[in-house]
């Protein structure tokens, strides 16, 4: 019996459904590893990079939903998240570069 998650991608055709399923699993694994780096990161710089990675992963998930549900408005949300994530990373890096958290 197939899971509902796998059936979500079936409408796209077999190759694209398989790609969607594999990429979903890999994105979840990357998200978990980035969360682990945020918790265990030895330095603040590691935590900032992991937080930026989580922003990128969320961006990929939103784009996958936009493709699956044929909602191009979600791409606008993904673009906004990309801009905010980039600005936040630059702000954190400048703060830490000036000796914010030692």
N, C-alpha and C positions, 0 to 999 in steps of 0.2 A: 504494500500500500504506500503510495507516494504521499509525501507531506504537502501541506498547503503551500509551503514556501516554494517547493519545486513546481507545483502546478501554476504558481503565479507567473512563471516564465514560459510555460508551455505554449501560450498563444503566439509567441514570437517565432516559433520554429525550433527544431531540435538543436542545431548548432548554436544559435543565439541563446537558447534556454540553458544549454550546458555552460556556455560562457558566463551567463548571468549567475548561475548557481555557484560555479567555481569562484568567480570574483567576489560574490557575497561572503563565502566562507573565508577567503583570504582577507577581505576587509575586516571581518569580525576578528580574525586572529591578529591583524595589525593593530586594531583598536585596543585589544587586550594587552598587547605588548607595549603600546604607547602608554597606557594607563599604568602599567607596571613601572615603566621608566619615570613617570611623574612621581609615583610613590617612593621608589628606591633611588631616584637620581642622585648621584653624589654631589652634583653642583646645581646651582640655579640655572646655569646655561643649558644643562641637559634637560631640565624641566621645561624650559622655554621651547626648546626644539621639539620635545615630545608634544607639547601643547599645540604647536604649529602643525605637527603631523596629524593630530586629532582633527584639527580644522580641515586639513586636506582630505582626510578620510570621510568626514561628514559631507564634504563637497562631492566626493565620488558617490556616496550613497544617494544624495539628492539627485545627482545626474542620472543614476540608475533608475530612480523612481520616475524621473521625467520621461525617460525612454519607455519604461514599462507601461505607465499610465497615459502616455501621449499628452502630457501637460507641459507645453513649452514655458508656461509662466514659472515653473519650478527652476528653470535655467536662470531666470532673473534673480531668484533667491540665492542660487548657487553663486552667481557672480557677486552679489552683495556680501555673502559670507567670505568669499575669497579676498575681497578688498579689506574687510574688517580684520580678518585673520592676518593679512600681511601687515597692516598698520599696527595691529597689536604686537606682533612679533618685533617689528622695528622699534616700537616704543619700549618694550621690555629690554631689548638688546641695548638700547641707549642708556636706559636706567641702570642696568647691570654693568655696562661699560664704564660708567662714571662712579662705580663703587657703591652701588645701591645696597646689595646684600652680600656680605663677605662670607 
